Amino acid sequence: MEKKSNIIGQATLTNEIGRILDIFIASDGNIRPHFILTGESGSGKSFTIKTLCQKKEIGMLEINAAQLTKEGTAGNSLSKALSPIMNMKSKKIVVFVDEFDKLFISTNSNSSFANDITTGVQNEFLKVLESGTTAVYGDYGKYLDADVSKVLFVFAGAFNNEDKITLDKLRNFGVKTEFLGRVGLVYNTKRLTLEDLYAILEYSELLEMYMKIFSDVRREEVVGKIKDFLKKNYKNNPIGARIINTLINQYFIKGGEIGLDDVEEVTFQEKLQLN
């Protein structure tokens, strides 16, 4: 089946972010409208950015904000996370900061240590956004100056899966006003419809890979069973589009059985045979 090039379920968002990237490219990276991308888990935040960067041939670096510690604290500091920029040949780079919301929403958010880490990391992002260069962690523990003058930052997070995140809501979560002054654009992915999930399933690369090694399995049977499950559990789906890969893996690994609970008895050898 021909791979579908469109980003399913986020047409309006794709057009707007695509325009941002077009401006970024046309200005040779001199215009950098940094933005925040929110939306519930599994709605396609990282997939949208990755796909658009690939289509527009822009370099991309993904870092996980939840794993960051402030400079001087043991762990993965921002200077370490940004170090791959030194090896990226592209002058125009998108840095996708995933799980940005985890800096503000945490089970440890009431501890002074966690607040200190959060504030420290946010301040380090501010320094990078205000500068043309930043120090990154290099070989042998040495810090090197990296050019970030043509880097566009995208800060993404689910923010408790709240709808229509605004600048005011972000301030309430703990994002600094100074930060929002430099990253003042906010975009929200929309909740994927059942039809969106069906379309994602139909064009699943993972499903096609499985079908190539299980010649005795009828594709229509796999798709039909997964669609039926998606329909029955649509309102209780906690992970959005990610559930599709979970169900596909379950179907082929657990002998055609799928569900949110583990299958007690695996009948893989009896039901599904490898080529």
N, C-alpha and C positions, 0 to 999 in steps of 0.2 A: 504493500500500500504506500502511495506517495506521502511523504511527510508533510504535514500541514504547517505552513510557514507563519500563520497568524498566531498571536498570543491569545489563547482562548479565554473569553470572558472579561477581558479588560480593554476593549477597543478604544474607548474615550481616553483612558489613562495612557495607553500606548501612544496615541497620537500626540498628547501633550508632552510626555517625556521625550518622545521622538523629536519633537520640535526643539526642546532644550538641547538635546545632543546635536542636532543640526546646527544650532547657533554656536554651540561650543566648538564644533568642527570648523564652521565658516570663519570664525574669529581666530582660528589657529590656537584655540585654548585660552585666549585672552579674556573672553567673557565666560565666567564660570558661575552659573546660577545654581549654587549648592541647594539641595532640597532634602526634605524629610519625607520618607515614604512609609505610610502606615497601612494597617489592614490586618485582618485576622489570620491566624496561622494557616498556611496552605492555600492562600489566595493568589499566590504567584508573584510575590515581591521580588525575590532574588531571580526567579526565572525570567521575569519581564526585563530586568536590567541586563542580565547575561545575554539574553536573546538580542536585545537592541544593540548592545555593544558589539556582538558578533556580526550583526547585519551591517553596522556602520563602520566596522573595522577599527574600533577603538580599544586600546589596551584596558584591561580591567584587573584590579586587585581586590580580593575579598578578605576582610578581616572580621573577627568576631568580637564585638565590644564586651560581651559577657566574660571573656577570658582575659581582658586587659587589666593590668594593675598600673598604678601611677609610677612614674620614674623613681627609681631608688628602692622600690619594693620588689621582692622576689616574685618572678613570674614573667608574663609576656607584656612588656611595656609597649606603648605606642611606637616608640623609636625602633623596637624590634619588629613589630608587626608591619611597619612601613618599609623595612629594609629591602624587600624585593623590588621596590621602585628603582633602585640603583641598577638592577639587571634587566629592566624592561626597556626594550628598544623604542617603544612608542613614546613620542613626546607628549601626546595627549592621552591622559589616563583617567579612568573613572575608578575611584576608591569606594567600594561598596561596604559600608559599615553595618553588618548584620547584628541583630539583637541589641540595637542601641537602647531600646527600652529597658533592658536588663540592668543598665547603670542606675536606673531610678526605681524599678520594681523588683524587689528582692525580699526573700524571707529574712535576710539580715539587715534590712533597710533601717531598722531602729538602732542598730549598734553604731557607736561613734566611729569605729574602725571602717565599717562599710561606707558610712557617709564621707569619711576622709578619702577613701579610695575613689568614690564616685565624683567628688568635687575635684580631686586631683586629675583624673582622666579627662573630665570635661574641660578643665583649664588647659590641659595639654592639646586637646583638639582645637581650642581657641587660638593657641599660639601658632599652630600649623595653618589655620585658616587666615591668620593675619600676616603670614610671612610668605616670602617667595622661596625660601629654602628652609629645611628643617634638618636637625641632626638625627641620623639613623644609625642603628647598631651594626657595625661592620665586623670584619674578621678580626680575630685576636682581641676582641673586646674594645676595639677602637671605634669612636664615633666619627661618621663621615657626613659631610653636608650633601643633602639631596635636593634637587630642584623640584619644588612642588608648585611652581608658578602656573603650570598648565594641568593641574590636577583638579578634577571635579569630584566633590564629595557627595555621596548619597547615604543618608542615615536612615536605616530601616528598622522597624519594630512593630510588634502587634499591639503594644500598649493595652494589655488586658482585653484585647479583642473589642475595644470600644468603637462605636461607629462615629464617623465624621470627626476625627481628631482635628482640633484647631490650635492656633498659637496659644490661646488662653488655656486650653486643656494641657498643652505641653508645659506651660509655666507651672500649672498646678501639680504636674507630675514631678517637677523639680528641674526642668531645663532652664538654664540661666537666660535672662533677658539679653545679655550680651551675645550669647550663642545664637539666639533666635534673630538677633539683628544682623547676623552674618549668614544665617541659614533660614531665611524667612519664608521659603516656599514649602507648602505642605500638600501632599497628594495622598489620597486614600484609595486603596484597591477596594473593589466591591465584592460582596460575598458571591461565590460561585453558585450558579443555579444548578439544578439537577441536570439540565440539558448540557451545561458547560462540562460537568463531570463526565457525562456520557461521551461528549466529543473528545475530551482528553483521553479517555479509555480507548476510543476507536483509533486514535493516532499514537498510542503508546509505543515507544521504541522498545521498552522492556517486554511488552507482550509479543512484539514481532521477534525478538531474540528467543523467547521461549518457544514460539511456534516453530522456529527453525530446528530445534533439537527435540521436539516432541511431535513427530510426524503423524502419530495415531490420534492426536487430539483435534477435535473440530473447533475451529476458532469461534464459530457462532455459539457453541455451547459455553465456552469460557466467557465470552462477552455477555451473553444472556444471563448467566448466573451472577456475574459481578454487577450487572445493571440492576438486577432484581434486589440484590443486597443494598446497593446504593439508594434505591428508591425507598426501601423499608427503613433505612437508617439515616436518611438525609438530615433530619432535624437533630439527630444525636451524634453527628459526625464531628469529632473534636479537632481533626487535623486537616480538613479541607482536601485539596487534590492529592495530598500525600497518601491518603487512604487507598488510592488506586494501585500504587506500586505494592503496598502492603497486601492487598487482596490478590494481586497477580502472583506475587511470591508464594502466598499461602496456597493458592490453587494448585500450583505445579509442584510445590515441595511437600504438601500435605495430602496429596492424592485426590485433588478435586474438592477438598473441604475448605470453606472460608468462614470467617467470623471474627468478631472482636476478641473472643476468648480462645485460648489455645485448644487445638484439637487433641483429644486424649489419645486416640489411636491412629497412628499413621499407616496408611495402606498404599504408600507410594509405589512399591514394586508391583502390586496387584492391579492398580488402576492406570498408571501412567508410565509408559516405557520410553527410555531414551533411545534415540536413533543409534 
